[in-house]
Amino acid sequence: MSMHPIAHAAARPDHPAVIMTGSGEAITYGEMEAESNRFARLLRAHGIGAGDAFAVLLENRIEYFTLIWGSQRAGTMLVPISSRLTAPEAAYIIRDAEAKLLITSGYFAAMLGDIRKECPGLTVLVMDSGDAEDFAAALAAQSPDPIPDQSAGMVMLYSSGTTGRPKGI
């Protein structure tokens, strides 16, 4: 019988929840609990409520767990974008999903300018940017306490678009 991460966070907060194989980087259940609460609050701070979408364009990073669990607490729609897509393809998905926020990293800096051109007004947070759009700084500014209106979130995957434009699944 498996337990929900919230139960693990309460029972064994110092136990590793995730360990990245390549780097050994880890996050404990307690840390994941706090970070996911911060992220749920960050979504609310950006006006993203239950049922609203945000997009994620990231390489394989431990922070993905913060995004997934925070979205699961906030009742939001996480829209992962394949790292193999071009900027126009990514922008199409962002627009089609009506994503109110894009979370990405410096790894995709070359694409970001074109995405911004195709999605004017899109709010962007960038991991490791160190500037006004820095994800870690925005996250750290939030409380680790749960939001009062928690509800289960969803994930919207997009097809590869082999027969035309990608479609939300």
Helices and strands as residue ranges (DSSP letters): H 5-11, E 16-19, E 26-28, H 29-45, E 53-57, H 64-74, E 77-80, H 87-96, E 99-105, G 106-108, H 109-118, E 123-127, H 135-140, E 154-155
